């Protein structure tokens, strides 16, 4: 398949993963909230393994200061979350301070960058594109459940909540398609920088969003599932 075909297919599948998370909250909220921890645990392992085993080494091979840019990517996502998303506090009832619309904006930006990561990966090689897709796919489902939960919690109309949640989901394939036109045949050093930022975002999502949630719902099985996520990604590497 052509690079554009890969971007359209895999970017679309990532968006569908978010839609699936949204639908589960709409129709099976209690079940989704109870069982999503296993997927979150698996996603954390996949994201860390894809960042450290694939994206970072590839970014350094394309841009010698790639490791520093990984830190920049991490900080970019910290700032996005700090200003647009969650502000944890001790009281469980006030875990989300941001309004639904602002949270949706932040998550939409995040999804857009996830799509860019997929497109940039396929610009480098099919293997890196597929690894980036797997990493994105693994956390798009919990992102869909998170987005819908926040919007419903903010007490806006259900139809409005669905509208904003779908926009967040669409942002991923839009970002992937946009990357084809923005990064097509671009300088290799710039591709390395872009991959490093994507790696930083993967590490941030795993370390600051997924792992704290795993700790909050402590279960020894969750730790095993995190390790399974790491092993899964390493096995995928060997098969590609």
PyMOL commands that set and color helices and strands:
alter all, ss='L'
color gray80, all
select helices_A, chain A and resi 3-27+29-62+66-84+92-94+100-124+126-153+158-182+188-216+220-239
alter helices_A, ss='H'
color red, helices_A
deselect
rebuild
show_as cartoon
